[in-house]
Amino acid sequence: MESAKTEEEKKEIACVQVPVSARRTAPPSFLAAMALPFDCIGQIMTEKDLPGFAEGSSEGPRAIFDFGDPVYGTYSMGSHSIWIERAKGNPKGHPEMPYTLEIACSLLKNAAVCWMTVAGDDQALKEFEGTAVTLDGDAFAQLVPSTAFDKKPGS
């Protein structure tokens, strides 16, 4: 809450739910799903709000890791648009320890959602991307398709 600059940001932080989180110890990796219910914040978010929500959702890891050179993408899962970011980095002061931050966000009927990982190796990243998800009742076999970061023509 200390990082919140406005009353609106404080309200959003208080409304965030984390229904799922998991850690792995060797090498250390973390994943979480976060939701921001629209009825709690008193407004409906739009797709233009997703990058800001994602940035706020990844604030914790960004405080203890140096991430750089982010790559962004968008893709669809049924009727849902997904915004995604991937950045490489390391714990502050430990450049010898490579990590990948990946965060994928979308809008559901009643909430904005993000899934995030700080993966310590390629296997942890692969497991995160291969996680099955359900969006407003529609099931998908994996969260992140292999084409998520492909450049679209004209982009």
C-alpha positions in Angstrom: 0.0 0.0 0.0 2.9 2.3 0.6 3.6 2.4 -3.2 0.1 3.6 -3.9 0.2 7.2 -5.0 -3.6 8.0 -5.2 -6.7 7.0 -3.3 -7.8 5.1 -6.5 -4.5 3.0 -6.4 -5.0 2.3 -2.7 -8.5 1.1 -3.4 -7.3 -1.1 -6.3 -4.6 -2.7 -4.1 -7.1 -3.4 -1.4 -9.4 -5.1 -3.9 -6.8 -7.4 -5.5 -7.4 -11.1 -4.9 -4.8 -13.8 -5.3 -6.7 -17.1 -5.6 -3.7 -19.1 -6.6 0.0 -18.9 -5.9 2.8 -21.5 -5.9 6.5 -21.7 -5.3 9.2 -24.1 -6.4 12.5 -24.3 -4.7 15.0 -25.7 -7.2 15.7 -23.4 -8.9 13.4 -21.0 -7.1 10.4 -20.0 -9.1 7.0 -18.4 -8.3 3.6 -18.1 -10.0 0.4 -16.4 -9.1 -3.0 -15.5 -10.5 -4.5 -12.2 -9.5 -7.9 -10.8 -10.0 -9.3 -7.3 -9.6 -13.1 -7.5 -9.3 -14.9 -4.6 -11.0 -17.6 -4.4 -8.3 -14.9 -3.8 -5.6 -13.3 -1.0 -7.5 -16.6 0.5 -8.7 -15.7 0.6 -12.4 -15.2 -1.7 -15.3 -11.7 -1.7 -16.8 -11.1 -1.7 -20.5 -8.3 -3.2 -22.6 -6.3 0.0 -22.5 -6.1 -0.5 -18.7 -4.4 -3.9 -18.9 -0.8 -2.8 -19.3 -1.1 -0.6 -16.1 -2.9 -3.4 -14.2 -0.1 -5.8 -15.3 2.6 -3.4 -14.2 1.0 -3.0 -10.8 0.5 -6.8 -10.5 4.2 -7.3 -11.1 5.4 -4.6 -8.7 6.4 -7.1 -5.9 9.0 -8.9 -8.1 10.2 -5.7 -9.7 11.1 -4.4 -6.3 13.7 -7.2 -5.8 14.7 -8.1 -9.3 16.2 -6.0 -12.1 14.2 -6.8 -15.3 15.1 -5.3 -18.6 14.3 -5.4 -22.3 10.6 -6.4 -22.0 8.9 -8.0 -25.0 5.2 -7.5 -25.5 2.5 -9.4 -27.4 -1.2 -9.9 -27.7 -3.3 -12.9 -28.6 -6.8 -14.2 -28.3 -8.3 -17.0 -26.4 -11.9 -17.4 -27.7 -13.5 -14.0 -27.2 -10.8 -12.8 -24.8 -7.9 -10.6 -25.8 -4.7 -11.3 -23.8 -1.9 -8.8 -23.2 1.4 -10.4 -22.4 4.9 -9.2 -21.3 8.2 -11.1 -20.9 11.4 -9.7 -19.5 14.7 -11.2 -18.5 16.5 -10.3 -15.4 18.1 -11.3 -12.1 17.8 -10.6 -8.4 19.2 -7.2 -7.6 23.0 -7.6 -7.0 23.1 -11.1 -8.5 23.6 -10.9 -12.2 24.7 -14.6 -12.2 21.1 -15.8 -11.4 18.9 -15.5 -14.6 15.2 -15.3 -14.3 12.3 -14.6 -16.6 9.2 -12.5 -15.6 6.2 -13.3 -17.6 2.7 -11.8 -17.1 -0.5 -12.3 -19.1 -3.6 -10.3 -18.5 -7.2 -10.2 -19.7 -10.6 -8.9 -18.9 -13.4 -11.2 -17.8 -17.0 -10.3 -17.4 -16.6 -9.3 -13.7 -12.8 -8.7 -13.2 -9.4 -8.0 -14.7 -7.1 -11.0 -14.3 -3.3 -11.5 -14.6 -1.2 -14.6 -14.3 2.4 -14.0 -13.5 5.6 -16.1 -13.1 9.1 -15.4 -12.0 10.7 -18.5 -13.6 14.1 -19.6 -12.5 14.5 -21.9 -15.5 13.0 -22.8 -18.9 11.0 -25.7 -17.3 9.2 -23.4 -14.9 8.4 -21.0 -17.7 7.1 -23.9 -19.9 4.9 -25.1 -17.0 3.5 -21.6 -16.5 2.7 -21.2 -20.2 1.2 -24.7 -20.4 -1.2 -24.1 -17.5 -4.8 -24.8 -18.4 -7.2 -21.9 -17.8 -10.9 -21.2 -17.9 -12.1 -17.7 -18.9 -15.8 -16.9 -18.2 -16.6 -20.6 -18.6 -14.5 -21.3 -21.7 -11.7 -23.8 -21.1 -8.3 -23.6 -22.8 -5.5 -26.2 -22.7 -2.7 -23.6 -22.2 -2.4 -20.1 -21.0 0.3 -18.9 -23.5 0.4 -20.2 -27.1 3.8 -20.6 -28.8 2.9 -17.7 -31.1 2.2 -15.2 -28.3 5.3 -13.1 -29.0 5.2 -13.5 -32.8 5.3 -10.1 -34.6 2.0 -9.3 -36.4 2.2 -7.9 -39.9 2.4 -4.1 -39.7 3.5 -4.1 -36.0 
